[in-house]
Amino acid sequence: MVLKKNKFLWVLVLSLSVGLILLSACKREARKVRSEIEEAALKCYVPPGEMDEYYLFMSGGHSGQIYVYGVPSMRH
């Protein structure tokens, strides 16, 4: 009976350690992706009060509305 408990304990410890290793690897990849997203956001960020480089004019179709978007911030 003691042998079965020790075997179960070793399997539990081994599976937890493998799980922690995989979890830490996933977190590293998520940080890498997040930093790329942050870089892209900083490239298109326009502070409030400043003007965008370009403007996009879009019509609303049959309603007759016109939408104006600032590019690269995509603000209305």
C-alpha positions in Angstrom: 0.0 0.0 0.0 2.9 2.4 0.8 4.4 1.7 -2.6 1.2 2.7 -4.4 1.1 6.0 -2.4 4.7 6.8 -3.2 4.1 6.1 -6.9 1.1 8.3 -6.9 3.0 11.1 -5.2 5.8 10.9 -7.8 3.4 11.0 -10.7 1.7 14.0 -9.1 4.9 15.8 -8.6 6.1 15.0 -12.1 2.9 16.2 -13.7 2.8 19.4 -11.7 6.4 20.2 -12.6 5.7 19.6 -16.3 2.6 21.7 -16.1 4.5 24.6 -14.5 7.2 24.4 -17.2 4.6 24.5 -20.0 2.7 27.4 -18.3 5.9 29.5 -18.0 6.7 28.9 -21.7 3.2 30.1 -22.6 3.6 33.2 -20.6 6.9 34.1 -22.4 5.2 33.7 -25.7 2.2 35.9 -24.6 4.7 38.6 -23.5 6.4 38.6 -26.8 3.1 39.0 -28.7 1.9 41.7 -26.3 5.1 43.7 -26.9 4.5 43.5 -30.7 1.0 44.7 -30.2 2.2 47.5 -28.0 4.7 48.5 -30.6 2.0 48.7 -33.3 -0.3 50.7 -31.0 2.5 53.2 -30.3 3.1 53.6 -34.1 -0.5 54.6 -34.7 -1.1 56.6 -31.5 -2.0 60.2 -32.0 -2.2 62.2 -28.7 -5.4 64.2 -28.0 -5.2 67.6 -29.5 -2.9 66.7 -32.3 -4.1 66.0 -35.9 -3.7 62.9 -37.9 -1.7 62.8 -41.1 -4.5 61.6 -43.3 -8.3 61.6 -43.3 -10.7 59.0 -44.7 -14.1 60.2 -45.9 -16.8 57.4 -46.1 -20.4 57.8 -47.1 -23.2 56.2 -45.2 -24.9 54.9 -48.3 -28.6 55.8 -48.8 -28.8 57.6 -45.5 -26.6 60.5 -46.8 -24.3 60.5 -43.8 -20.6 61.2 -44.2 -18.1 59.7 -41.8 -14.6 61.2 -41.3 -11.9 59.0 -39.8 -8.4 60.1 -38.9 -5.7 57.8 -40.1 -3.7 56.2 -38.4 -5.6 56.8 -35.1 -9.0 55.8 -36.7 -10.9 58.3 -34.5 -14.2 59.7 -35.8 
